[in-house]
């Protein structure tokens, strides 16, 4: 099994800012030392949040385009529609940027944790010893 020092260092390094955002279930998995379950739960949660953020970004971008087309087609249109369209488009791009960054940072750190755990399992002896006969 991995030493507590290595795991503590891993979590301190990768979750400095977001350790307060763990759910009760996440904290219970860590207390039970079910690190692979914790990593899989974080990956699932990250995918769900990422999909929601992508949907919100597409919606904001669509509203931005609609307001921009309303500005372009209206004769003597005031600039309010133009400002609103730019605000929606900037909001969509900002949401997209932050959600992609957060998703991939969680994804890479959890995949790294799973790789560390798999490597540790591969190096552990399975408890079966083969006796050589002479």
GIPESUL-V443586 format. One record per residue. N is the residue number from 1. RES is the residue in one small letter. OMEGA is omega in degrees with one decimal (* if undefined). Layout:
{{N,RES,OMEGA} {N,RES,OMEGA}}
This chain:
{{1,x,178.8} {2,x,179.3} {3,x,-179.7} {4,x,-179.1} {5,x,180.0} {6,x,179.9} {7,x,178.1} {8,x,178.1} {9,x,178.9} {10,x,-178.1} {11,x,177.2} {12,x,-177.8} {13,x,-172.4} {14,x,-175.0} {15,x,179.0} {16,x,-172.3} {17,x,-169.6} {18,x,-178.3} {19,x,177.2} {20,x,-177.8} {21,x,179.3} {22,x,176.8} {23,x,178.3} {24,x,179.8} {25,x,178.7} {26,x,-179.7} {27,x,177.3} {28,x,178.2} {29,x,178.0} {30,x,177.7} {31,x,179.5} {32,x,-179.1} {33,x,174.6} {34,x,-172.9} {35,x,178.5} {36,x,175.5} {37,x,177.3} {38,x,-178.5} {39,x,179.3} {40,x,178.2} {41,x,178.1} {42,x,178.0} {43,x,179.4} {44,x,179.8} {45,x,179.7} {46,x,178.0} {47,x,-179.3} {48,x,179.6} {49,x,179.6} {50,x,179.0} {51,x,177.3} {52,x,179.0} {53,x,177.1} {54,x,178.3} {55,x,177.9} {56,x,179.3} {57,x,178.3} {58,x,178.0} {59,x,178.5} {60,x,179.8} {61,x,178.5} {62,x,177.3} {63,x,177.5} {64,x,178.1} {65,x,178.7} {66,x,177.5} {67,x,178.4} {68,x,177.8} {69,x,176.1} {70,x,177.4} {71,x,-175.9} {72,x,-175.0} {73,x,-176.8} {74,x,176.0} {75,x,-179.7} {76,x,-178.2} {77,x,175.4} {78,x,-174.0} {79,x,-179.8} {80,x,179.3} {81,x,178.8} {82,x,179.4} {83,x,178.0} {84,x,180.0} {85,x,178.0} {86,x,178.6} {87,x,178.3} {88,x,-178.2} {89,x,177.8} {90,x,176.1} {91,x,178.9} {92,x,-179.4} {93,x,177.6} {94,x,178.2} {95,x,179.1} {96,x,-178.7} {97,x,-177.8} {98,x,-179.6} {99,x,178.0} {100,x,179.8} {101,x,-178.3} {102,x,-179.4} {103,x,-177.0} {104,x,175.4} {105,x,177.1} {106,x,-178.3} {107,x,-178.6} {108,x,-178.9} {109,x,178.9} {110,x,175.3} {111,x,175.8} {112,x,177.7} {113,x,178.2} {114,x,177.7} {115,x,177.7} {116,x,180.0} {117,x,178.2} {118,x,178.1} {119,x,178.4} {120,x,178.0} {121,x,-179.0} {122,x,-178.5} {123,x,179.1} {124,x,175.0} {125,x,-176.5} {126,x,175.9} {127,x,-179.8} {128,x,179.0} {129,x,179.0} {130,x,178.5} {131,x,178.8} {132,x,177.5} {133,x,-179.4} {134,x,*}}
